[in-house]
Amino acid sequence: MIAVRSLVFNLAFYAWTAFMLVVCMPILAFDRLVTVRCQTFWAKGVLWLMRCVVGITLDVRGRENLGEPPIIVASKHQSAWDTLIWHVIVDDPAVVMKRELLWIPFYGWYSLKAGMIPIDRKGGAAALRSMLWSARRAKERGQPIIIFPQGTRTAPGTHVPYQSGVVAIYRGLELPVVPAALNSGLFWPRRSLRRNPGTIVVEFLPRVMPGLERGPFLAQLEERIESATGRLEHEEESETYRTPVR
């Protein structure tokens, strides 16, 4: 049954996405915020499909830790789902994304118009400077900046080192960083078309304030995100064992 629902969802997801990409094309000629609203509407449509077709719901915890933008949100990254949800959870996000995504027709155009922050993951110091320049523009616009500090999706239970990009933004912008833990990889696994029913939890943790050196900052950020993510994964596994399978 899950396989059938996953198939239906994936077909509906790609159809909805293609429809929005084409229909919203004219808005690229208007103000940036019009594109942002279009992205939010698209993301809300995806959440509706997830809930109605495969039974995936969303629980956001710790919103009080967000405060007012501009801020930096450093989020765990387990799934493609993580890239779309920010258009719903926060207003007008500037997501740090790999540069190659901008080469995708339509998608790349919308991302540039909306003020996303591209980075060349193999570009070294020059890439970090370019990313920081774009991040400063986002800060000036009052956008919350979203970054995935590991730089790639990681399967639940696995560990990938935290990268220097989050340090560059933290020290360059002198903004508080809000760590975010999640368990999306249990329900929308990477490199898989299967969608598992349940509740995806996004939890915002207490802020890391500006002024820390690289080592203490990364250690504190990683400890908060990884421990909370492990707790959310274990919480879901415990719930699965308590709930009869139908």
N, C-alpha and C positions, 0 to 999 in steps of 0.2 A: 504493500500500500504506500509506503514511504517513497518507493521508487517511482510509482505512478504520479504521486503528488509532486515530487521533485521535477519530473519531466514536464508536467503541466505548468509548474511555476517558472521553470527556465524558459519555456516557449513564451509565456506571458511576459516575463521580464524583458526578454530581448525585443519582443514586439512593442511593448510600452516604451522602451528606451529608443528604439528606432523612430517610433511615432513622434516622440517629444523632440528628438534631434532635428527632424525635418520640419515639423510644425513651428518650432520656436526659432527657426533660422532668421526670420525678419527682425527679431529683437536684438540681434547683434549690432544693428545700426543705431540702437538707442542707448540710453544711459547704462552704465555697468550694473547698477542695482536691479534693473529689469531682468538681466540675465541671471543674477543671483536668485531672484524670486522664482524664475523658471526652474532653476536647479532644485530649489526647495520643494516646489510642487512635484517635480519628477521623483525626488527621494521619498516624499510622503506617499506617492503612488506605489513605490516599491514596497514600503512598509505595509501598506494595505494588502498587497498581493501576498507578502510573507505571512501575514496574520490569517488571511482568509483561505489561502491555498494549502500552505504547509504547516500552519499552526505555530509560527514563530512570533513571539511577542517581545516587547522591549521594556526594560526596567532601568531607569536612570537614577542613580543614587549620588548623594553628596553635591547636589547643585549649588549649595551654599558656599562651596569652596571655589566656585568660578569667580564670583564677584563681578566687577565691571571691566569691560575691555578698555584698552588693549591688554591682553594677557597672552601667555604662551601655554598651550596645552601639549604635554608630552604623553602620547598615548601608546599603549601596547598595540601591536599590529598582527592579527592572526588571520584575517580574511579580507576578501574584496569588499565585504559589507562595511568594513571600517572606513572606507573612503567615501561612502555615500551618506553615512549616518550623521556626519557633522553638519550637513546642510539642514538637518532637522533639529539637532540638539542645541546648536548655537546660531546666532544670527550673523550672516555675512562672513563665513570663515575664510581664511587664507591658508590653504593646505599645502604643505611642502610635498611636492610630488616629483618623481623621477622625470627627467627631461624627455625621455622617449615617448611618454604618454601624450606629449603635445603634438607628436607627429601623426596621431590618429585623426583622420578626417572627422569633422564635426566636433568630436569630443575635445580635441586640442583647442579648437577655436573658442568653444565655450569656456574652457578652463582659463585661457589667457584673458578673455574679456572679463571674467569674474574676479580676476586678481589672484589666481593661484600662484604659488612660488615654485618655479622649476629648479631642479638641481641635477647637474651631471655627476653621477656617483663615481665616475672615474676621472673627474677633472681636477682633483687635488685642491691646492690653495686657491687657484683662480675660480673654481666652482663655488667654493665657500664664500669668497668675496661677492660673487654674483648673487648667490642666495641671500646673503646678508643685505645687499642693496635692495633686493625685492622685498625682504622682510621689513626693512625700514619704511618703505613706501606703504606697506600694509599697516604698520603701526601708526603712521601719520593719518591713515584713513580710519583708524579706530577699529580695525578688524582683529578678532581673535586669531592667533596664529597656531595652526595645528601641525605638529611634527611627530613622526614616528621615529624615536631615537635609535632603534635597531636598524633602521633603513630598509627593512624587508619584512615580509610576512613570516611568522614563525608558527609552527604547529604547536598545539597545546602540549605542555610538558617538556618542550625543548628550549634551549638557551642559545641566543646569538648575542655577541658583545654589543654594547652600546657604542654608537659612533660619535665622531667629533662634531657633526652638524648641530646637534642640540646644544653643545657647549658654545659654539660660535654664536648662535642666536641668543642664548641666555646672557652671555657676557657682552655681546655687541649691542643688544637692545636694552639691557638693564631692566628687564621686566620680571615679575614673579612667574614661576613655572608651576602649573597645576598638573600633577601626575594623574593619568587616567588608566585604570585597569579594566579589562573586559574578558569575556569568555566566548567571543563570537566564533572562534575556530571549532567549537564543539557542534555548532549548528549549521554554519556555512563554511565547510572545510576548504582550505586552499587546494587548488588543483583537483577539484572534485565537483561533480554535478549534483551530488546528493545534498539534500537540505533536510536536516533533522528537526522535528518539532521540539519546542521548549521555549525558555525565556532567556534572551540575550541580556546580560547585565553590563552596563557601563557605569563604573564607579569613579567619581572624582575624589581625589585624596587631598589632604592639606597641602597648601602651597609651599614651594621651596622659594624663599625670598632671595632677591639679588645680593651679590657680594661674595659668594663662595668661590674658592679656587676650583680649578678643573677637577682634581681628584675627589675632594669631599662632595662636590656637586654631583658628579656621576655616581658615586657610591650611594649617596642618599636617594637620588632619583631611582636608580636601579633597585635598591632594596625595597622602596615603597611600591613600585609598580609590580615587581616580580612576586613579592609576598602577597599582595592583594589579588593578583591574577591567579596565583596558586590556590588561594582561598576560594575564589569564585568558581574555579574549575572543580575543586573538591566538593563545594556546595551543590553544584549541579549533578555531579556523580552520585552524591548521597541521595538527592531527590529522585534520581532515576531508579535507584535500587529500592526506594520506598514506594514508588508508583507502579502498580501492576501494568504490564504490557498488554495492549489490546490489538 
